[in-house]
Amino acid sequence: MLTWRGTVYTRNAAGQISARSFSEKDFINKAAQDNGIDPKQLVLVYRVDARDTAVAWAANGGFVADVLQLQYIFTDVPNATDTVVVRQAILNDVNDPAHENTPLGSAFGTEKARRSADGTLLSYSFKGNFQYAIPEAATIYTGTFATGKVLKDTSGN
């Protein structure tokens, strides 16, 4: 599961810059509203092999909605054993055709992973910071992210 916390900056009706907090719950609530699902049944996840963020069912890890992608343009600097990777990735939003091929910003973090001899993921963490903007909404987002408990997709989908 993934925490995604930060501040969003915009201009209010009085023309002043305003700042408010936001979190992964904002992504979850939007996906819940778009799909007619109780948000308490959903979580935000980072899908390691897909290199993206998604809203998933908390009960079985099944996919509900894409959020932000990190897989299109990135630079990884791994250690000699590939157990630690420093990553800079461009953020894209495939849900919005206006942003699918347009970078919104970036994420920078450190990934730590341990895999078995056959490649099975045994432990994983990825934490860092992000900054991105939605130009037509005149909003800028900045904050931190961190993976937590691993949620395996047992939905069969």
C-alpha positions, -999 to +999 in steps of 0.1 A: +000+000+000+011+036-006+009+068+014+009+099-008+008+131+013+015+167+005+002+202-003-017+214-033-013+251-042-038+271-062-053+305-064-086+312-046-116+333-057-100+364-040-068+360-062-047+348-033-025+317-033-040+291-011-026+258+001-044+228+014-033+193+024-041+162+004-034+125+007-039+092-010-075+094+003-081+121-024-072+095-051-092+068-034-123+090-030-122+100-067-119+063-078-147+053-054-170+081-067-162+073-104-169+036-099-197+037-073-177+020-046-174+026-008-140+043-004-135+023+028-130-008+006-102+007-014-065+015-010-038+032-030-010+009-041+023+011-060+026-017-085+062-027-085+064-044-118+041-020-136+059+011-121+026+029-115+001+038-088-034+025-088-065+022-066-072-014-056-096-034-035-083-036+001-096-071+004-079-088-025-056-063-042-077-063-074-074-034-098-099-006-097-083+025-113-050+039-126-037+070-109-002+081-119+024+063-140+061+063-134+070+038-161+074+058-193+105+079-186+128+072-157+164+068-146+175+041-122+208+040-105+211+005-089+237-008-065+258-038-076+233-064-063+201-045-075+188-044-039+188-006-037+178+017-066+178+055-066+150+064-091+140+096-108+107+092-128+085+114-148+048+113-137+020+108-163-017+105-160-032+080-184-068+086-171-068+120-187-061+120-225-048+156-222-020+143-200-013+108-212+017+118-232+025+150-213+047+149-183+030+164-152+061+164-130+084+139-113+091+116-084+124+109-068+130+082-043+149+052-031+137+016-037+148-013-016+139-048-027+149-083-019+140-112-042+144-149-041+166-168-066+135-173-089+127-135-088+098-136-063+096-104-044+103-111-007+104-075+007+100-041-008+100-004+001+100+028-020+100+062-005+107+097-017+091+129-029+071+142-058+061+174-075+037+179-104+012+203-118-021+203-136-017+235-157-053+240-168-064+238-132-036+261-121-026+236-093+008+225-081+012+194-059+043+187-038+049+161-011+062+127-001+053+091-007+062+057+009+052+022+004+039+002+034+023-032+037+025-054+005-009-062-009-009-091-033-034-092-060-055-124-053-085-112-073-078-135-102-083-106-126 
